[in-house]
């Protein structure tokens, strides 16, 4: 019997959150590039990939030259003090486990690369304000990527434009249509309109104009 996991997908504002990554290789690089646009990232390693070196020099993250193999528990605790998330990404499993143990003692979340930690990083599809995350809770990262590639063929860039249209029309309707149910019906008609989606395939402006026409036609009938 497969044991139940208790992972819950959440969207978290990572502004000013401290992320500490141990390991400057390809895995550490991938994690650093994922988090650095959104959080304060520090990478600790005896050496770094060229891409991490460049990111450090440009100020996008902090690089600390230290050999994780030689760090004591006290050293690790000092480095991760105040962290929101710790990522052990060295090529030594025993060192990674040591870092996890210290992080747990300090009640800091971990994302592990050779085990399932407190946090798993999903495959993500971004289309403007639309965010879709796909995860197998660490069971099969390859399947997450496979599913993402399948979904990306359906969730086109036009979805981002439709969200912009919905937001704009919704603001207009709040000021001009008092009934919430009627506003909901109009927004759904726009979402379900083949004409709007087709126009969006040409440009956002044409899609928005088509959506406006739907609103005007409905308003004339009221």
C-alpha positions as CSV (number, residue, x, y, z in Angstrom):
1,X,0.0,0.0,0.0
2,X,1.4,3.4,-1.0
3,X,1.7,5.7,2.0
4,X,-0.2,9.0,1.8
5,X,1.9,12.2,1.4
6,X,0.9,15.5,2.8
7,X,2.4,17.9,0.3
8,X,0.2,20.8,-0.5
9,X,0.8,23.1,-3.5
10,X,1.2,26.8,-2.4
11,X,2.2,30.0,-4.0
12,X,4.6,31.9,-1.7
13,X,5.9,35.4,-2.0
14,X,9.7,34.8,-1.9
15,X,10.6,38.5,-1.6
16,X,13.4,38.9,1.0
17,X,13.4,35.2,1.8
18,X,16.8,33.8,2.5
19,X,17.8,30.7,0.5
20,X,21.0,28.9,1.3
21,X,22.4,26.3,-1.2
22,X,25.3,24.0,-0.4
23,X,27.0,22.9,-3.6
24,X,28.2,24.9,-6.6
25,X,27.8,22.2,-9.3
26,X,25.1,21.8,-11.9
27,X,22.3,21.0,-9.4
28,X,23.2,23.9,-7.2
29,X,23.3,26.1,-10.3
30,X,19.8,25.0,-11.3
31,X,18.4,25.7,-7.9
32,X,20.2,29.0,-7.6
33,X,18.9,30.2,-11.0
34,X,15.4,29.2,-10.1
35,X,15.3,31.1,-6.8
36,X,17.6,34.0,-7.3
37,X,15.1,36.2,-9.3
38,X,12.7,36.0,-6.4
39,X,14.7,35.6,-3.2
40,X,18.1,36.3,-1.5
41,X,20.2,33.4,-2.5
42,X,23.6,32.3,-1.0
43,X,25.6,29.5,-2.6
44,X,28.3,27.8,-0.4
45,X,30.9,25.7,-2.2
46,X,34.6,25.2,-2.7
47,X,34.1,25.9,-6.4
48,X,31.3,27.1,-8.7
49,X,30.1,26.6,-12.3
50,X,30.9,29.4,-14.7
51,X,27.3,30.4,-14.7
52,X,27.2,30.7,-10.9
53,X,30.5,32.7,-11.0
54,X,28.9,35.1,-13.5
55,X,25.7,35.4,-11.4
56,X,27.8,36.1,-8.3
57,X,29.8,38.8,-10.1
58,X,26.7,40.5,-11.3
59,X,25.2,40.6,-7.8
60,X,22.3,38.3,-8.5
61,X,23.4,36.0,-5.6
62,X,26.1,35.7,-3.0
63,X,28.9,33.1,-3.4
64,X,30.7,31.9,-0.3
65,X,33.9,29.8,-0.8
66,X,33.8,27.1,1.8
67,X,34.3,23.3,1.6
68,X,31.1,21.8,2.9
69,X,33.0,18.6,3.8
70,X,35.0,20.5,6.5
71,X,32.1,22.4,8.0
72,X,31.1,21.6,11.6
73,X,27.5,21.6,12.8
74,X,28.1,25.0,14.3
75,X,29.5,26.4,11.0
76,X,26.4,25.1,9.1
77,X,24.1,26.6,11.7
78,X,25.7,30.0,11.4
79,X,25.4,29.9,7.6
80,X,21.7,29.0,7.6
81,X,20.7,31.3,10.4
82,X,17.5,33.2,9.4
83,X,17.0,31.1,6.3
84,X,13.5,30.3,4.9
85,X,14.9,27.3,2.9
86,X,18.1,25.3,2.9
87,X,19.1,23.2,-0.1
88,X,21.9,20.6,0.3
89,X,23.1,20.0,-3.2
90,X,26.7,18.6,-2.7
91,X,27.8,15.4,-4.4
92,X,28.2,13.7,-0.9
93,X,25.0,12.2,0.4
94,X,26.4,12.1,4.0
95,X,27.2,15.8,3.9
96,X,23.7,16.6,2.5
97,X,22.2,14.5,5.4
98,X,24.3,16.4,7.9
99,X,23.1,19.7,6.6
100,X,19.5,18.5,6.7
101,X,19.9,17.4,10.3
102,X,21.2,20.9,11.4
103,X,18.4,22.6,9.4
104,X,15.7,20.5,11.1
105,X,17.2,21.3,14.5
106,X,16.7,25.0,13.7
107,X,13.2,24.3,12.2
108,X,14.2,25.4,8.7
109,X,12.6,23.9,5.7
110,X,14.8,21.8,3.3
111,X,14.6,20.9,-0.4
112,X,16.7,17.8,-0.9
113,X,18.2,16.6,-4.1
114,X,18.8,13.0,-3.1
115,X,15.7,12.4,-1.0
116,X,12.3,13.9,-0.4
117,X,12.6,16.9,1.9
118,X,10.0,19.3,3.4
119,X,9.7,21.2,0.1
120,X,9.6,19.7,-3.5
121,X,10.1,22.0,-6.5
122,X,7.5,21.3,-9.2
123,X,7.7,21.7,-12.9
124,X,6.2,25.1,-13.7
125,X,4.4,26.6,-16.6
126,X,4.2,30.4,-16.6
127,X,1.9,32.3,-18.9
128,X,1.8,35.9,-17.6
129,X,-0.2,35.8,-14.4
130,X,-1.1,32.2,-14.9
131,X,1.1,29.7,-13.0
132,X,0.6,26.0,-13.3
133,X,2.7,23.6,-11.1
134,X,3.1,19.9,-11.8
135,X,4.6,17.5,-9.2
136,X,4.8,13.8,-8.4
137,X,5.9,14.7,-4.9
138,X,9.4,13.6,-5.8
139,X,8.4,10.2,-7.1
140,X,9.3,10.8,-10.7
141,X,10.8,14.2,-11.8
142,X,11.0,12.9,-15.3
143,X,7.2,12.4,-15.4
144,X,6.7,15.9,-14.1
145,X,8.7,17.3,-17.0
146,X,6.9,15.0,-19.5
147,X,3.5,16.2,-18.2
148,X,4.7,19.8,-18.4
149,X,5.7,19.4,-22.0
150,X,2.3,18.0,-22.8
151,X,0.4,20.7,-21.0
152,X,2.5,23.5,-22.6
153,X,1.1,22.5,-26.0
154,X,-2.4,23.3,-24.7
155,X,-1.7,26.3,-22.5
156,X,-0.5,28.7,-25.2
157,X,0.7,32.3,-24.7
158,X,-2.8,33.4,-25.6
159,X,-3.9,32.3,-22.1
160,X,-1.9,35.2,-20.6
161,X,-3.7,37.6,-22.9
162,X,-7.0,36.2,-21.9
163,X,-6.2,36.8,-18.3
164,X,-5.4,40.4,-19.1
165,X,-8.8,40.7,-20.9
166,X,-10.7,39.1,-18.0
167,X,-9.1,41.5,-15.6
168,X,-9.8,44.6,-17.7
169,X,-13.4,43.6,-18.4
170,X,-14.0,42.5,-14.8
171,X,-13.0,46.0,-13.6
172,X,-15.4,47.6,-16.2
173,X,-18.3,45.3,-15.2
174,X,-17.9,46.1,-11.5
175,X,-18.5,49.7,-12.2
176,X,-21.3,49.3,-14.8
177,X,-23.1,46.0,-14.0
178,X,-24.5,45.8,-10.5
179,X,-25.6,42.1,-10.5
180,X,-22.7,39.7,-9.7
181,X,-24.4,36.8,-11.5
182,X,-24.7,38.8,-14.7
183,X,-21.0,39.9,-14.5
184,X,-20.0,36.2,-14.0
185,X,-22.1,35.2,-17.1
186,X,-20.5,37.9,-19.3
187,X,-17.0,36.9,-18.2
188,X,-17.7,33.3,-18.9
189,X,-19.1,34.1,-22.4
190,X,-15.9,35.9,-23.2
191,X,-13.8,32.9,-21.9
192,X,-15.9,30.5,-24.0
193,X,-15.9,32.6,-27.1
194,X,-14.2,31.1,-30.1
195,X,-14.1,34.5,-31.7
196,X,-12.1,36.0,-28.9
197,X,-9.6,33.2,-28.8
198,X,-9.2,33.4,-32.6
199,X,-8.7,37.1,-32.4
200,X,-6.1,36.6,-29.7
201,X,-4.2,34.4,-32.1
202,X,-3.6,37.6,-34.1
203,X,-3.0,40.1,-31.3
204,X,-4.1,41.1,-27.8
205,X,-5.7,44.3,-29.2
206,X,-7.9,42.3,-31.6
207,X,-8.9,39.9,-28.8
208,X,-9.7,42.7,-26.4
209,X,-11.8,44.5,-29.1
210,X,-13.8,41.3,-29.7
211,X,-14.4,40.9,-26.0
212,X,-15.6,44.5,-25.8
213,X,-18.0,43.9,-28.6
214,X,-19.5,41.0,-26.7
215,X,-20.0,43.2,-23.6
216,X,-21.7,45.9,-25.7
217,X,-24.0,43.5,-27.4
218,X,-25.1,42.0,-24.1
219,X,-25.6,45.5,-22.6
220,X,-27.8,46.5,-25.5
221,X,-30.1,43.6,-24.7
222,X,-30.5,44.5,-21.1
